[in-house]
Amino acid sequence: MLYRFLVDYAEALSVLNVFRYITFRTFLTFFTAFFVCWILGPYFIRRMAQRQVKQSIRDDGPQSHKKKQGTPTMGGALILLSFVVAVGLWADLFNPLVWAVLAVTLGFGAIGYLDDYLKVSQKNHKGLSGRLRLAGEFLISALVIFWLVSAGHIPSVLHMPFFKDVAFDLGWFYIFFGALVVVGCANAVNLTDGLDGLAIVPVIIAAGTFMLFSYVAGHALIANYLAIPFVPGTGEITPLAGAIVAAGLGFLWYNSYPAQVFMGDVGSLALGGFLGITAVITQNELLLVVLGGVFVVEALSVITQVVSFKLTGKRVFRMAPIHHHFELKGMDETKIIVRFWIISILLAVLSLSTLKLR
């Protein structure tokens, strides 16, 4: 941990005091994560292609996607590698909240890796059993949140966005609620990952927003001024969010249309898990519904389609998730992607407005 080593010598060499500042270390994690991802990208893509780690396309999906058959996948592993290197160098690993975020992010990434591995080895799109995957996700989330609450690192309180001093203490039920938030977010991001660059940019935008929320929630004076929950130690999540933003940008360099590599479940589940646990730690669980509105709509479109077909035998959309619906209506893939990006930015600005509306 380079950060701790440098801080230990700060008294002897005053210039090293700059490493004590969260903002400075956020810049360091940002550029470290970006350049690790950007530099290793071409090598990673070649290795995945050589090992035949390639995407299997659904037979019932849009026919235009058939041309993407064989594109290297599991690019999320590159994002996680960049994230871990940056965090390992510049974050305070003595902060328990950092380990909570790492446990969920890497734990969900491991589940996604197993899912991707089964898809690649079996050469189909089914992968890990849905029930087994959800069980693993709930187990990881519940254990981490139980530890955070029982150790007193976070309160078991649910705060209402847009309202000042409106909160409910859920007690031990908060563990189930928090786990539901994390698992729901992870799978919503996973469902969104269907077009080149569609999922990663909303993730970048959401992580960038949480980068600000983490900083203010961990700063007693700012939190008090803005009337938001103060959670000691939360400021240290800021460098982690910066690393996710930067690693996402490095990945987007190769994932933008036409994609040279796909994220895979190892990336979408890990990134969704990161957003979910960060929302829990910063006490923004309900605000995540607004901030991650694109992910919510994608997930709801799938739920609506399934329920409607089982109850009436009719489909609401031409295909779910909803981005496929727009594709089948004749909308260009890049236009769908960019419009979803624009919506994500608008939702991020709306979410940030709650800092003053409270």
Secondary structure, 3 states (H helix, E strand, C coil): CHHHHHHHCCCCCHHHHHHHCHHHHHHHHHHHHHHHHHHHHHHHHHHHHHCCCECCCCCCCCHHHHHHCCCECCCHHHHHHHHHHHHHHHCCCCCHHHHHHHHHHHHHHHHHHHHHHHHHHHCCCCCCCHHHHHHHHHHHHHHHHHHHHHCCCCCCEEECCCCCCCEEECCCHHHHHHHHHHHHHHHHHHHHCCCCCCCHHHHHHHHHHHHHHHHHHCCHHHHHHHCCCCCCCHHHHHHHHHHHHHHHHHHHHHHCCCCCCCCHHHHHHHHHHHHHHHHHHCCCCCHHHHHCHHHHHHHHHHHHHHHHHHHHCCCCCCCCCHHHHHHHCCCCHHHHHHHHHHHHHHHHHHHHHHHHHC
